[in-house]
Amino acid sequence: MAGEEYRVRENTGNPAHPSIEDVIDLALARAAEPRPPDHPEEYFDRYVQDAVEHAGEAAVEQSIRLSLTEGLTHRMAGREAFGHDDYLHGINVGVAATAYLRELRDDSPTTA
């Protein structure tokens, strides 16, 4: 999604798009109960689970908000949310959140 807004309701104003809260809720739910190891996107759940275990849900939420609605790169969001030396969690959480956003958009009746 380089060079374009993440298509969450807060960025687009489109009520058919998922809200940032939808993305955060899905991320935290998947972290609490990851999909089975044979699922092709299970690693996203583990990324978020690792970040929650390392720094807590509030840091994960902050990282997602900074990436998807504030326009920070995943790395910069990670530095802000997890600390200067733990930015890798931000990259992983940002990648997972982007996948969850895509999933939520694909599941919605209108994805315009």
SVG drawing of the C-alpha trace seen along z (x, -y; Angstrom):
<svg xmlns="http://www.w3.org/2000/svg" viewBox="-23 -11 41 39">
<polyline fill="none" stroke="black" stroke-width="0.4" points="0.0,0.0 3.0,-2.3 2.0,-5.8 -1.7,-5.4 -3.9,-5.7 -4.8,-2.6 -8.4,-2.1 -9.8,-2.3 -12.9,-4.3 -10.9,-7.0 -8.8,-7.7 -11.4,-7.4 -14.6,-8.6 -16.3,-5.6 -18.6,-3.9 -18.3,-0.6 -14.6,-0.4 -13.5,1.3 -12.7,-1.0 -9.3,-1.1 -11.1,0.5 -12.2,3.4 -8.6,4.0 -7.3,3.7 -10.0,6.0 -9.2,8.7 -5.5,8.4 -5.9,8.8 -8.4,11.7 -5.9,13.5 -3.1,12.9 -5.1,14.4 -6.2,17.4 -3.9,17.8 -5.1,19.8 -3.8,23.3 -0.1,23.8 -1.2,25.2 -3.2,22.0 -1.2,20.1 -1.4,16.8 -1.0,18.1 2.4,16.3 0.6,12.9 -1.2,14.0 2.2,15.1 3.7,11.7 1.0,9.9 1.0,12.5 4.8,12.0 4.4,8.3 1.6,8.5 3.7,10.8 6.7,8.5 5.0,5.1 1.3,5.5 -1.9,4.8 -1.7,1.0 1.6,1.0 0.2,3.2 -2.9,0.9 -0.7,-2.2 1.5,-0.7 -1.5,0.2 -3.0,-3.2 0.2,-5.0 0.7,-2.8 -2.8,-2.7 -4.2,-6.1 -1.3,-8.4 0.8,-7.5 4.0,-6.4 6.0,-3.6 5.7,-0.3 9.3,-0.8 8.6,-4.3 5.4,-3.2 7.3,-0.4 9.9,-2.7 7.2,-4.9 5.1,-2.1 7.7,0.5 10.9,-1.6 13.9,-2.6 15.5,0.9 12.3,2.9 11.0,1.5 10.9,4.9 7.7,5.6 6.2,2.6 7.2,3.9 5.7,7.3 2.5,5.8 2.1,3.4 2.4,6.2 -0.1,8.3 -2.5,5.3 -2.4,4.6 -3.3,8.3 -6.1,8.1 -7.4,4.9 -7.3,6.6 -9.2,9.6 -11.8,7.4 -12.3,5.5 -12.6,8.7 -15.3,10.0 -17.3,6.8 -20.3,6.5 -19.0,3.3 -15.3,2.8 -15.3,-0.3"/>
</svg>
